[in-house]
């Protein structure tokens, strides 16, 4: 596996790696070196190999500048090809599994060089994700030459072209939701037979659905959001703007935002102050992952208030299924994957994206009806126990690999008949 990040950090990567190991595969993860973690160690049965792979670490001096320009033009990071190639040769790697679009062409180059298949695991619609993140960036970022260079050299149109070409070249493509699969087939031209769905469902073996709640919220009606605050497409401003419409009728309302970010978090904090909601809205900052279920357990309802765009409409966050695992009713917006799951499972309320009044009404409705909260929460738990859990979902990943193995296995040699 190729992961352009530190590891272990990514829930999806960890779940997939464990599932493949449990199915009898030997899994290597080539990732970035961070801090003092060893260059090679075993994590949950997976061999993690860490190297200095960031552009800023390897492309230094005049030679580094030239290498960086070549990498930029070709969209192939040569240092990754060299490091992964060493693993292929030393360990007999049979498949390159690439996590997300930035390393797609690099992984495909490795596959071409060593004549092995490539699986492209697209956690999200990368070009549209970049569009949303950039829309939320502060203008002061343009004072950073590296940021300006990134914007100039990776326009959205180029990222979309890379995406189209990569999904057509890969031996297999993994999407997170059926809506994402449709995007890669109908918008990008991938072969439908080569695109599988492996969703971001909850692993009930590792996520504590019975966690004790964080203390301090016992007398409040807590509506929470857990996750990164990476941009306006998260839709949390809608929730904060909804609070004045409901706080008089629900004086115990507490909106708890668990997670961190930069520009968008500051924007939300300013909005909270402008509306005089400092005693209603709480920003906890980043918390250890083991504390996430405790905050969910302390909540009366949980939020995924995404805005509707090309990014949110083609993926789904882990948090939705984590909320359901803790028996919490959810309030989501009518973004296609979110609305589909919540309507199907009857695990929460679906409101129009960006609709402040509808969000306020949903919070009010759940506050007024504890029995409804209990019923929706139990429906969510039943859904993750029977369908939306990793024990079920991982079979889609394993089936894809079994199919790929059958397809790429050398044909048995014909045995000549006796004369």
Buried (B, 14 or more C-beta within 10 A) or exposed (E): BBBBBBBBEBBBBBBBBBBBBEBEBEBBBBBBBEEEBEEEEEBEEBBBBBBEBBBEEBBEEEEBEEBBEEBBEEBBBBBBBEBBBEBBEEEEBBBBBBBBBBBBBBBBBBBEEBEBBBBBBBBBBBBBBBBBBBEBBEEEBEEEEEBEEBBEEBEBEEBBBBBBBBBBBBBBBBBBBBBBBBBBBEBBEBBEEBBBBBBBBBBBEEBBBEBEBBEEBEEBBBBBBBBBBBBBBBBBBBBBBBBBBBBEEBEEBBBBBBBBBBBBBEBBBEBBEEBEBEEBBBBBEEBEEEBBBBBBBBBBBBBBBBBBBBBBBBBBBBBBBBBBBBBBBBBBBBBBBBBBBBEEBBBBBBBBBBBBEBBBBBBBBBBEEEEEBEBBBBBBBBBBBEEBBBEBBBBBBBEBBEBBEEEEEEEEEEEEEEE
